[in-house]
Amino acid sequence: MSLEVSEEVKKEIFQLIATPGIEIEDISKKTNLDRETILHILSEEYFKCDLDHGRRLCCR
């Protein structure tokens, strides 16, 4: 990915995704990022925080 996203924007994305009723398209409009970039940021955080309790997708 060639687009570098600042920590402030990432923090805003995480706050918005935690808000009930907010969808990816809404976040895309508010942050001016495309859907794929937002999903990439969320998936990176998912794996970084090991939210799958140690299981990676490749291990299933």
N, C-alpha and C positions, 0 to 999 in steps of 0.2 A: 504494500500500500504506500503510495507516494505522499499522501496527505498526512501532515503532522497535526495532531489535535492537542490543544493545550490542556493542562490539568484542570483549569477552571471550567472548560467546556465538558470535560469528562465528569467532573463533579456535578454539573448541572444535569447531564444525561442520567446519572445514577439517581439524583433526586427526583427527576421527572418519571423515570421508570418505576420508582417506588410509590408513586402517586396513583391511587385507584382511579380507573377510568381513562388514563393516558395511554395512548397507543404509539407504536413506532412512528407512524405517519405524523402524529402530533409533535413528537420530539424532533422529527426531521424538519418540520416547518419552523419550530422555535429556535433551533440551533443552526439552521441553514446547511445541514449535512445530509448526504444521501442515505438511504435506508441501509445499504450495504456497509457503509462506514460505521454507522451506529451499531449494527449487529456485530461487526468485527470487534468493536470496543467492548461490547457486553460479553462476547465469547472469550476475549482475552482476560477479562476480570473473573469470569467463571472459572477458567482454568488456573489463574493465578491464585485465587482464594481456595481452590480445590473443593468446590461446592459439591462435588460428586463423591465425597468421602474416599478419595484415593483411587477411584476408578476412572480411567481415561476411556474415551470412546473407542480407541483402537484395541483395548483390552477386553472388550465384551464379546 
